Amino acid sequence: MQTASKKVVNGWAMYDWSNSVYNLVITSTIFPAYYEAVTGDGNENTLIDKIKIGPYEFSNTALYNYVLAIAFVIVAMLSPILSSIADYRGNKKQFLRFFCTMGSLACASLYFFDSNHIMGGLFSVIVACVGFWGSLVFYNSYLPEIASPADRDRISAKGFMMGYIGSVLLQLICFVFVLKPELFGITVGKASQISFLLVGIWWMGFGWMSISRLPAGRGVKGAHSKNLITQGYKEINKVWIELKTLPKLKRFLFSFFFYNMGVQTVMLAATLYGKSELNIPTTNLILAILIIQIVAIPGAHIMAKLASKWGNFNTIMMAIVIWIGGCIMGYYLPRNAVVPFYTLAVVVGFVMGGIQSVSRSTYSKLMPETHDTTSYFSFFDVTEKVAIVIGMFSFGFINEITGSQRNSVLALTIFFIIGLILLYRTSKIKGYAVV
């Protein structure tokens, strides 16, 4: 196959530009810090702040992890159904637009999140998360349709790089509001709420522009006779059966399951860890996350180049080793250690986007020739989301029973080590194209 036109490729990459602001502002920087402030007791010496929901009492950080885990359970359950509808009805583009709209509106609704509306705010967090990750089911499935195998590493990396650039730009705008609220006659809390509104506007505006450039999907003949609700799970099962004849792809997915469990959990929990466990000031936290995003831009590019030179497996294994070192470093960081926290940010930033980009392109390379690209990427997506659910639940549970997020961070190294071992064994399988 030939790679699609520059207009289509750039349009596809622009969706990363639009939705990555959710990952940066909502998942990684301003919202977690705002959440900690809204749900905490205001005493920086208190390591564990409690939230009471009915008869139950939770650590505020653990509750946040549980809420995200619930969101990912929903995404994992919906993904097969959505992919089935997209494949058979050929309306992948429409579903991408739907989830883009849903996620962006949920982000905008966080403008109303405060100490009096905690449950409503957490509901918006769930909806935004479902919107973001639900849209990626369809977004990722476009990659093998618009890019030849030889171009997939480059184009996948281009998407991530566009995402980092776009998110940093909006983050800088939000940064002005949060750091200098007096210039606008508002409080820091109101500045944070305005940031959430801006994320929603940015995501929807650029997202719709991107989607307009993507090709329409092609439905499967006889789709009207299919039960599309159950068909999705049948397609997932079909992919699972086909994996038995694709041992390299199957083993890669097992490896991806474990190391991605570590990657995504670190990305989702890092800010709250820095705020509540390490007592890093909000301003320094935001700067650290900006460092991560800026470093991630060349990191994704460099890892794509390394993948073409060393092979995808070797590149990912190198990244996993760096992740393991980062987790160990994070465990030993003392409280109030701002400069070492910046150093850790540089390390994480370099491999964060790269490992996701190369993993996505590796999967697309190992896929068989098929028209059911959405089904295969739905399986990939379900694998990713189940990993996140286990990772986030484990992080929150270990935090809850030990009273320290440090133990949760250390436990993540186990996931990375298992993923590394499995990936090494996968790379030794003979008779398949080297990736």
N, C-alpha and C positions, 0 to 999 in steps of 0.2 A: 504493500500500500504506500501511497504518497502522503506526505504531511500536508495538512490543510493550508489554506492561504494565510498570509501574515495577519490579515484582518481578523480571521477566526481565532488564530493562535493568541493574538494580543487580547481579543475579547475574552477568551477563556482565562487567560492570566489575570485580566482585570477583576474577575470575580474574587480572586485571592486579595487583590487590592481593597475590595469593598468589605469583605466579611472578616478580614484579619483584625480589624479594629475591635471586634468582639473579643477575640482572644487576648488582645493586649490590654484594653481598658477595662473590660468586664471581668475577664478571667484572671488576669495577671497583676494589674496595678491598682487603679483607683477604686474599683468596687470592693475587692477584698479588704483594703485598708479602711474604706468607708464602713463596710460591714463590721469589722472589728471595733471601730469607734462607736457605731450605733448599738451593738450588742454587748459591748464590754462595760466594765464598771468604772472606767476612767482611771484606775490605779495601775500604773505600769509595772508595779511589783507583783501584781497578781498574775500567776502563770496560767490559770484556768478560770475563765469566766463562764458562768452557767446561764442557760436559757431554759425556762420551765414551759412545757407544752402539755397542758392537761395535768395528769398525775405524774408525768415523766419529766426528768431533768437531764439536760445534755450539756456537755461542753460546747461552747459556741463554735469552736473550730471543728469539732467532730460533727456537729449538726450540719455545718456547711458541706463537709465531705459526704455525709449521708444524702443530703439533698442532691448533690451532683451525681451520686451513684444512682439515685432514683431516676434522674433525667436520662442517664445512659441506659438504664434498663428499658425505659420507654423507647428510646431510639433503636436499641437492639431488637425489640419486639416488632417495631414498625417497619424496619428496614426491608425484610423479605417481602412484606405486602406491597410496599412502595415500589420496590424494584420490579415486582411482577406486573403491577399496573403500568409502569413506564415501558417495560419491554413489550408487553402485548398490545397496549393501546398506542404506543409511540408518542406519549406525551411527557417525556422526560423533561423537556424544556419548561412546560407548564408547572410541573411539580417543583422544579428548581426555583421558579419564581414564587410559588406558594410558600415554600419554607424560608426563602429569603425575606419575604414580606412578614411572615409570622415572627421570625427571629428578631427582625429590626424593630417591629412594633413593641415586642416584649422588652427589648433594651430601652426603648424610649419611655416605656411605662415605669421603669426604675426611677424616673424623675420623682415619683411620688413615694419612694421607699424611705421610711424613717423609723424611729423607735416605736411609733404608734402603729405601724403597719408592717411588722416583721414577717408575718405569715404571707401577706400579700406580696411582699418583696421577694420572698423565697419562691413563691409560685411563679412570679415573673422570671426568676432565675432558671427554673425548670423549663418554662416555655421557650426562653431565649436559647438555652442549651439544645433543646430538641430542634429548634429552627436551624441553628448553626450546623449541627452534625447531620441532621436530616437532609439538608441541602447538599452536604458533601457527598452523600451517596450518589447523587446524580451528577454533581460536578466532577468527581473523580472518574466516573464511568465514561466521561467524554474523552479522557486522555488517549486510550487505545483507538478511538475513532478519528481523532484529529492529528495524531502524531505517528509516524512510522517508528518501528522498534529502535532504529538508530538515533532518533531524535527525542525519545521519551525522557531520558535522563536530563537533557538540556531544557526541554520544555517544562517538565515537572519542576525543575529548579527555578526556572523563570517565574512560574506561578508563585512559589514560596518567596522569591526575592521581591516580586511586586507586592506581595502581601506585607512583608516587613517594611518596605518603603512607605506604603500607604498608611499602615498603622502607626509608624513613627511620626509621620506628618500630623495626623490627627491627635496623637498623644501629646505632641508639643503644644498644640492649640489648647488642649485640656490642661496641660501643665501650667500655662499662663493663668488660667482661671483658678486652679487649685493653689498655686504659690502666691498669687497676687490678687486675692479676692477683693481687697480693699479698693483696687482700681475700678472695680465695677459696682462697688457698694453692696457686696454680698458676703455671706459667711463662707467658710471652707466647705461646710456641709452642702450649702446650696450650689457651690462651684462644682462639687462632685456630682450632684444631681443633674446639673446642666451638661456635664460631660456624658452622662448616660443618654441624655436626649440627643446629643450630637452624634453619638455612635449609631443610634437608630436611623437618623437622617442620612448619615454618610453611607451606611450599609445598604439601605434601600435605594438611594439615588444612584450610586455607582453600580450596585448589583443589577438593577434593571437595565442600565446601559450595557453591561457585560452580557447579560442574557439575550438581549436583542441581537447580538452578533453571532450567537451560537446556532448551529443547524438544527432543524426540527428532527425529532426522532422518527424512526420508522417502526410501525407496529407490525405484529406478527399476524399473518393471515389466519382467520378463524378465531381471533381473540374473543369475539362475542360469545363463543360457546364455552369459554373458560370460566371457572370460578376463581376470580382473581384474588380473593382473600386467602384461600388455601393454596392457590397456585404458587404464591411466593415461597411458602415453606416447602412445597414440592420441588421448586427450583433450587432452593438451598440444599435440600437432600440430594438432588440430582448432582449438584456441584460436589457435594461430599463424596458421592459414589464415584464421580469422575476423578476425584483426587487420588483414589486408590490406584489409578493407572498413571498418575503423575506424582511419583514419590518425592521429587525434588521440590515441587510446589507445595506439597503437603507438609513436608518437614520444614520448609521455610515459614509456613504459616504458624506452625507450633513454636518456632523460634521467635517470630514476630510477636506472637501472643505474650510471651514472657518479657522480652525486652521493652516492648511498647507499654506493658503494664507499668514498668518503671518510668519510662519517658513521660507519659501522659500524667502520671500521678505527681511527679516532680513539678511539671509545668502548672498543674492545677493547684497544688498545695504550697508552692514556694513562697508566695507573698504572705500568706497567713503564717507560715513558719517563720519568715523573717520578722514579721510584725510582733507576733505573740511569744515566740520562743526565743528569738535573738534580740528582741527589743530594738530593732532598727527603725529609726524615725521614718515617717511616711515619705518625706521629701527624698531621703536617701534610697528608700525602697523604689520609688518611681524612677529615680536616676539609674538604679541598678537594672531595672527592667528595660529601660531605654538602651542601656549598654548591651543587654542581651539581644535586643532587636537589631541594633546597629551592627553588632558583631556577626549576627546570624546571616546578614545579607551576603558578605563575602564568604562566610562559612558554607552556605548552601551552594554557592558557585564553585568553591574550591573542592567540596566533596563530590560534586558532579564531575569535575575534571579528574579527581582521583579515581572515581568509579570507572571512567573510561580507560584509565591507565592501569590501575591495580585490579580492577574487577569489582563488581558490586558487593560481593560477599566480604572480601578483604576490607573494603572501605567501611562497611557497616560494623564489622568486628572491631576495627580501630576505634570507631565512635563509641561502641559499647564499653570498651576499656576506659575511655575518657569519662563516660558517664559514671562508671563504678568509682573512679577516682574522685569525681565531683561529689558523689553521695558521702563517701568517707570524709572528705574535706568538710562538707556541710554538717556532719555529725559532730565534729570536733570544734567547730567555730564557737568561740565564747560569746556571751551576750555583749551587745554594744560594739561589736567588732565590725565597724563600717567598711574599712579599707579591705580586709580579707573577704568581706561579703561582695565587694566590687570585683575582686579577683575571681571569686567563684562564678560571678555573673559572666565574666569573659569566657571562662571555660565552658559553661553551660551553653552560652550563646553560640559558640563556634560549632557545636555538634547538634544543637536543637533542631534547626530547620533542615540541615543536611541529612540527618538520619531519617527524618520523615519523608523527605523528597526522594532519596535513594531507595527507601523501602517501597514507596508507591511505584516507582518506575521498575524496580526489581520484580514486583508482583505482576505488573503488566507484561514484562518480558517473559515470565515463566508461564503465563496463561496460554492455553491452547488457542488456536484460531477459532473464533466463535462470534456469532452475532448477539449472543446473550451477555454482552459486556456488563450490563447493569447487574445481572444475577451474580456474576463472578465478583464484582466490586461490592455487591451487597454482602456476600459471604465474607469478604475482606473487612467490610465495615462492621459486621456483627462480631467477628473475631476481635477487632479493635475495641469495640464498645464493651464486650464482656470482660476483656482485659482491664479496661478502665474501671468498670464496676468493682471487680475484685480488688484492684489496686487502691481505689478510693475508700472502699469499705475497710480494707486491711489497715490503711493509714489511719482512718478514724478510730477503728476498734483498738488498735495498739496504743494510740494516743489516749483513749478512754480508760483502758485497764492499767496502763503504766504511769499515766499522768505526765507524759513527755512525748512531744513530737519527734525528739531526737531518735528515740527507739524506732519510730515509724520510718524515718529516713534510712536508718541503718538496715532495716528489714528489706528495703527496696533493692539493696545490693544483691540480695539472694535472687530476686527476679532477673536482674541483669546477668548474673553469673549463669543461671540456667539458660537464658536466651543465648548467651555467648557460646556455651557448650553445644547447644542444639544447632546453632548456625554453623559452627565449625564442622560438625558431622554432616550437615547438609551440603556444605561446599565440597565434600569428598565423594559425593555420589557421582558415578561415572555415566557417560552416555548421553549427557545433556549439554546444551549450549552453556558456555561459561558466561556468567553474569557477575 
